[in-house]
Structure formats: structure tokens, C-alpha cells
Amino acid sequence: KETTKLKSIYLNEYIYVYLNDLDNHVNQLIDSLEIQRESVSMLISFWITLTSNEVQGIFKILMLITVLFMPCNLLAGMHSTNFKTQPQYQYINGYYIILSILAVVLIGMITWYRIKQWI
């Protein structure tokens, strides 16, 4: 009976050392996983920032296109109504006059945006 008791004590000490070692390894793995989780979290944040910057650039371009062509659409819409008396119909080159006005407005807006450094 004493040998069994001695083996049991020896086995318990061995298991205790093994479990303590295992606990240290598990804690190291948990720490490593936390570091990896933080790294992945930072990479995701970085990717979201890059993506949002790209989307902002696309929206900026679309906004500029919209803002540049809205006055042109307004002028074209006003001069394409079907009224009997329209000033541009009195002139032979009325169509080209309207196109020139649209071009001047567009070039003026582009120049203004470049002066303000919005483009």
C-alpha cells in the first residue's frame, strides 16, 4: 500500500508540474492571441480608412460633375421650352449663342474651383 501511495504522490507532483507548465503555455497563447487580435483590429481600421478615402474621392468627383453641369441643365431646360416667343429664335445663330453661354458658365465654374483649389 505504501508503494501505491508513493506512486500517487509522485504522479500528483508530476501532474502538478505538467499542469503548471500547461497553464503557462496557455497564458502565453492567450497573450499572443490578444496581440494578434489587436493587430487585426488595427489592420481593419486602416483598411476602412483607406476605403473611406477612396469613396470620398469618388463622391468628390461625382459632386463636381453634378455641380458643373447643373447650371448647364438649367439654362438648356429654360431655352428648350416650347413657347412661341423665345429670344434665341430671333437670331440665326441662337443655338450657338446658347452653347457659347453654357461653355462660358462651365469654364467660369471650373476656373473658380481651381482658384479655390477645390479641384
N, C-alpha and C positions, 0 to 999 in steps of 0.2 A: 503494500500500500504506500509506503514512503517513496518508492521509485515513481509511482504514478503521480504522487503529489509533487515530486520534484520536477517531473516532466511537465506537469501542468503549470507550475510556476515558471519554468523556463519558457514554455510555449507562450504564456501570457506576457512575459517580458519581451519576447521576440515579436509578438503581435503588437505590443505597445510601441516598440521602436518602429516597426513597419508602419503602423497607423499614423504615428507622429511624422514619419518621413512622407507618407502619402498626403497627410494634411498640409505639409509644407509645399509639396508639388502642386496640390490643388489650389492653394493660395497663390502660388506663382502663376498658375494658368489663369486664375481669375484676374489677377493684376494685368497679365498680358492681354487678356480679352478686353479689359476696360480701356487699355491704351489703344488697342485696335479699334474699338467702338468709337472712341474719341477721334481717331484718325479718319475713320469712315464718315463720321458726322461732319468733320471739317471739310472733307472732300465733297460731300453732298452740298454743303453750304456754298463752297466755292463754285461748284457746277451750277447751282441755282443762280448765283450772282452772274456768272458768265452768260447763262441762258437769258436772264432778265435783261442784261445789257444788250444782247443781240435783238431781243424783242423790242426794246426801247428804240434801237436804231431803225428797225423796220417800221415801227409806228411813226417815228420822226419823218422818215421818207414818205410814208403814206399821207401824213398830215400836211407835209409841204406840197405834195402833188394836189391834194384837195384844196388847200388854201390858194394855191396859184391858179387853179382852174375854176374856182367858184365865181370870181368876177367875170371871167370869160363866159361862163354859162349864163350868168345873169344878163350880160349885155346881148349875148346871142339869143336868149329867150325873149328879151324885150324887143329885139329887132326882127324877130321871126313871127310875130303875131300877125293875124290876118285882118288888119284894119285897112280901110280904103286909103286913108291918108297917112302915109308914113314918110318921114323926111328922107330916108335913104332912097326911096323910089323916085324922087325928083331928079336925082343925079344919075348920069350914065354909069359912073364908076362907084356907085353907092356901096356895092358889095365889097369892093376893095378898100373903100374908106373904113367900113366897119372892121374888116380884117386888120387894117393898119391900127385902128384904135385898140383892138384886142391885143395885138402884138406889143404896142406901146405899154399897155397896162401890165402885160405879162413880164416884159423886160424891166419895167419900173419896179415891179414887186421883187423880181429876182435881184435887182441891184440893191434895193432896200434891205433885203435879207442878208446879202453879202456884206453890206456896210455894218449891219448889226451883228454880223458873224453868227447868224443862225443857220447858215448853210456852210 
